[in-house]
Amino acid sequence: MKKNTLKNIKLPAKPGVYFFQKGKTILYIGKATSLRDRVKSYFANDLIETRGPLIVDMVFKASTIKWQETDSVLEALILEASLIKKHQPYYNTREKDDKSWNYVCITKEQIPQVIVIRGKNIDLKNSRSNEYDLQAIFGPFTNGGQLREAMKIIRRIFPFVDTSSSKRDNYEFYRQLGLAPDFSNEEATAIYKNNLKHIKLFFEGKKKQILTSLEKEMKSLAKAKRFEEAGRVRNQLFALGHINDVALLKNEQQFSKITEDSYRIEAYDIAHMSGKNMVGVMTVVVDGQPDKNEYRKFIIRTQSGANDTGALEEILSRRFRHTEWGMPNLVVIDGGVAQINVAEKVLQRYQLPIPVVSVVKDDRHKAREVLGDAKLAKAHQKSIILANNEAHRFAITFHKQKRSENFITKNK
């Protein structure tokens, strides 16, 4: 497959799973935070150095690319494992020995555990590990670090017992944190069994079925005036609909290479009048063109005065919790060294290796210079200035809108 083929494929900047195919034969399955950015990385000039000759051979032989979107990176991770197990694509199985991959297993015990086991320690045919009989096996999962983060997320929604929390000394500690179930009575044990049922469905890619089940359960509990239990189920519903999987991004970005033919720049700006009606915005320029569908507005919540750096930290923190928006190749800030430092601090917090530049203005509010990586500034100067100007225009417009709304509200 040649790079030019991508021009006719409209990949979304959303999480999901992608398929490299030769005709109807699936050659390779992968997951992505941004389907568009990840697939484009396979056509970078340094692919052989980053992924090796086997993947280069796969890209050369592929004739088409297909994909399936998911609601979150977590679901992309789980769907990828399920589809690799189902289709056994040649280049997935050749890329790494499946005995070194990880599997999520549910044990056959009076109180079943949910644990991660290496493939070399599992007899898949007989559903048994070196230590346990197993009632369910999910995988393989190719990235151990991402799987550990995924299990933390799932455990917050559906608490379960594992080899650490099941130890007597640790159990009470985990239970008080809400990460291990309560077995104080029969009702609590029934809740745990329900959690296990939902974990199985989640790893089978049946989130809609879980949501339907939980909604039905919540209404039934509320009708019976068991409001505390209904609240617990409501919280699970909310968590499933707002999965915060930022931690899963840290191992994904290494393949989002900077390329001249595909480049996403995000610019941020703050607008206010002496600290009042403070707002922030994000604008996006892709391949030198504004993408207004990707623009975002933020009402500042944490700052009561004219604190531009504090407001910038707030909007960047809120933005990078939205993994479904995709990730930029470059972040552009309006301001100087202080603003760059704030942006880099936020990106480090989320472990995102994204470069930052800032645009410094003159007395007439025209771009005077670009601070940061000199090579990036020179290579993308026009797009950086365009993104910054768009951010300034968009921020002023939004600020005036909020100021007018508040004035009308006050004078009603």
N, C-alpha and C positions, 0 to 999 in steps of 0.2 A: 504494500500500500504506500502511495506517495503522499507527501505533505499537502499537495494541492487538493487532494480528496477532501480534506477537512473543511475547505471553503464551502462545500455543499452540505455539510452536516451541522445542524443547529443544536449543538449541545447546550443544555442549561447549566447555569452556575449554581447547581443545587447538589445535595448529597445523593448518592445512589450507587448502583453497580453497573459496570460497563462490560461489554463482551466484544472481543476481537474474534471475528469469524471469517472462515474461508467457505463461501457459499452458506450452507446451513450448519456446517461443522463448527462448533465452538472451540477455538484454539486457546483462549485465555480469558479468565474472569478476574476482575479487580474491583475494589471499592474506591470511593472518592468522596472527599469533602465537597469539592466542586467538580462535577463531571467534565465541564468544559476545560478547566485548567489542567486536570489530571491527564485527560486523553491527549491534550496538546503537548504535554511533557514527553510523550513517547516519540515525538518528532523533533526533539531538540538535537543539536549537533553532537552533544556529549552523551548520548544515550548508551553507547557501548561502555563508557566509563562508569555510568551510574547504575546500569542494570545488567550489563554483560552481554555476551554474544548470543545467548539463547533467546533473550527477549528481542534483540535486534532481528534475529531470524524470524521470530513470530510476527513482528510488525511487517516485515518484508512479504511474508506469505499471506497475510490477512487481506481480504477483499472488502469487508464491510465492518462497521462498528454499530452496535446496538446498545441500548441502555435501559435501565429501570430506575426511576426516581424513588427516594425514600423520604420520610419526614425528618430524619435525623441521621447523623453519622453513625450513631449506635446501631440503628436498624440496618444501615448499609453494611456494617461489620458482620452482623448476624446473617443477613441475606447472602452475603458473599460466601460465607462458610457453608450455608445450606446448599447453594447452587454448585459450589465446587464438589461437594459430596455427591450431589445428584448427577452431574455431567462428567466429572473426572476429566477436565480439559487437559490435553497433552502437555501444554507448556506450564500449567500449574503444577502438575505432578512431577514434571522433570525439573522444575526450578528448585525444588527442595524436597528432601526425603520426608514423607508424611509421618514417619516415626518420631521426628523431632517436633512435629506440630502439637498444639494443645487442643484438648477436648474439654467441654463442660459436661460434667456427669452428675446425675442424681442417684444416690445410693439406695439399695434395698435394705433399710433398717427400720426399727420401730420409730425412730425419729430420723428421717432421711436427711442426708447432707447434700449440699450443692457445692461441688469441688471441681477444680481444674486439674487435669491429669495429662501427662505427656503420652503421646501415642505409643511410645515404646513400652509403656507400662500397662497397656490395655489390650485385651483379647476381644476385638470388635465382634467376631463371630459369636462368641459365647457371652457377650455383655458382662465381662468381668475384668477388673483390674488386679494388680498384685495383692491388693488388700480387701477389695469390696466386690460384692455382687452389685450390678448396676441395673436400675430400672429404665434409665434414659441416658443417651449419649448424643451430644451435639458438637458439631465441628466437621472438619478441622479448622482451627483458627491459626493463621500464619504469623500473626504479630502478637507475641506474648505481652508486650507492654500495653498495647491497646486493649487486649483482652482483660488485663488486670483492672484498667480504668473502667471498662464496660461493666465488670462485675460489681464495682463500687456503686455505679449508677443504679444498676438493677436492684442491688441490695437495699438502697435507700427507698425504693418503691415497694418492693416485696421482700421484707427481711427474711433471711434464711440462716440456717446453721451450716458452718463449714468446719474444717479441721482445727481452725484457731478458736472460733467462738464456742465450739463444743467442749473444749477443755474446761474443767470445773472452775479453775482460777480465773479464766477469761470470760466465762459466760455472762456473769452478772454485769460486768463492765460493758460488754457489747449490748446486752439487753437494755440497760439504762440509756445508752446512746440511740436506741431504736433500731439497731442494726442486727439484732438477734431476736427471734420471736419469744413470746411469753408462753410458758406451758403450765401456768398455775391452775388451769381448770380445763374441762372438756371443751368449753366454748373457744378458749384460746388455741387449743390443739386443732380444732376445726378450722380456725382462721389460718393456721400454718399450712394445713393441707390445701386450703384454697390458694394460698400464696404459691405453693409448689405447682398447682395446676396452671396458674397464670404464668409462672416462669417457663413451664413447658410450652405453652401456647406462644409466648414471646419469642422463644428460640425457634419455633416452627414458623415464625413470620405471620402470626395470626393476631396482630394487635387489635384489629377491628372487633374480633370476637371477644377479646378481653374487655374492651370498652363497652360493648353491648352487655356483657355479663355484669360488669361493675355498676353500670347505670341501673340495671334491673335490681341489683342487690341494694343499692343506695335508696331507691324509691321504696322498696319493701321495708327496709329498716326505718326510714322516715315515717312511713304509714303506721308502723308499729310503735312509733314514738321512742325508738331507740336511737336518739339523736347523736350520742357520742360515737356509736359504731357507724352511723351514717356519715358522720364527719370524717372518720378514718377512711372510708371508701371514697368519699369526695376528694380527699387529699391524694389518693392513689390515681384517681381519674385526672386530676389536675397535673400531677407529676408526669403521667404518660403523655399528656398533651403538650408539656413544656419540658421536654428532656434537655437538660443542660449538659452537653457532651463536649464542651470546649477542650477538656483534657485529652480527648482523643485526637485533637488536631496536631499535637506536638510531633508525632512521627509521620504525619501526612505531608507536611510542607516541603520536605527535602526534594520532592519530585516536581514542585511547582517552579520550574526554572524560568529565569528571566529570558525572554526571547523577543527579538525585534518585531516579529509578525503578530504577536499577541501579548498585550500588556494592559493590565488593569491598574489604574491610578485612582486612589480615593483621597479627596481633599476635605479638610474640616475647617470650620470657622465658627466664631461666636459673635453674637450681636446682642446689644443691650443699650439702655440709656441710663448711665450712672447706676448700673446694677439692677435696674428695674426691667421687668418683662424680658429676662435673659433667656435666650434660645441658642441652640447649636444646630449645625447641619452637616450632612455628608453629601458630597457630589462625586460622581464617578465618570471617568473618561476611559474608554476602552479603545485601544488602537487609534488614539488621536481624536476620537469622536465622543461627545457627551452622551451618556446613556441615562436619560432622565427617568426612566422607569426604575432605576436603582437608587435615585436620590432619597435621602431620609431626613426627617426633622426630629429634633429633640427639644423638649421643654426642660430647662435646667431645674433640678429638684433639690440639689444639695448645697447650693450657694445662695446666700442672701445679699451679698455685696458684689462689687465689681471685681470679681476674682476670675480673670480669664483662664489662668492655668488650672484652677480648680474645676472650672466648667469644662475645660478641654479633657481633663482626666475623667470626669463623669461620662461624657459622651463616648469617649473611646472605650471605656470599660463596658458601657452598655452595648456599644456596637459589636465588640468582639465576643460577646455572649451569644450573638446571633450567627451561629455557624452555617445556617441555611442560606445566608446571603453570599456565600463564597468568600474567598480571601483575596486581598489585593497583592500586586507585586511591589507596590510602592505607596507609602503614606505621605501626603503633603499637608503640612501645617502652616497656618498663617502666623508669623511671628519670628522670634529669634531662638537663641540657645536654650532659654528657659522652656519654651514650648517643645523643642526637640527632646529635651530631657524628660519632660512629662510623658510624651508619646512613647519614647523608648522604655520608660519604666512600666507603662501599661502593657506593652508588647512582651517585655520580659516576664511580667507576671503571668501572662497566658502562654509563655514559652513559644512565641511566634517569631521566627527569624525574618521579619519584614523590615526593609530599610526605610528610614525616615529622612525627608528633607523639609526645609521650611523656606517660605518666601518672605523676604524682608522688603517693606515698602518705603518709598520716599515720602516727602511732605505732601505730594499730590496724590498719594495712595496708589502710585504706580510701582510695579515690581522693580526693585533696585538690584537685588542679587538673590541667589538661591544657596542656602547653607546646607551642608551635609555632604554626601558622597559626590565628589566633583565629576566623576565619570557618568554617574546616573543623571546628574543635573544637566550635563552637556548633551547626553544622548537623548533625553526626553524633555528638553527645556520648553518647547512649545506646548506639549501636553501638560506639563507641570503648571505653567502660567495659566493655561486655559482652565484647568481644574480649579486652581486657586481663585481665579476671577469668577467662575461659576459659583464657587462656595460663598464668596463675598456677596454676590448679587442675590443668591438664594437665601442667605442668612438675613440680609437687610429686609428683603420682601417678607419673610416669615416674621421677623421682629415687628415690622409695621402692622402686620395682620393681627398679632397678639396684642399690640398696644391699642389698636382700634377696638378690638373685642372687649378688652378690659375697661376702656373708657366708656363704651356703650353700657356695659354691665353696671358700672359705678353710677351712671347718670339716669338709670331707668327709674 
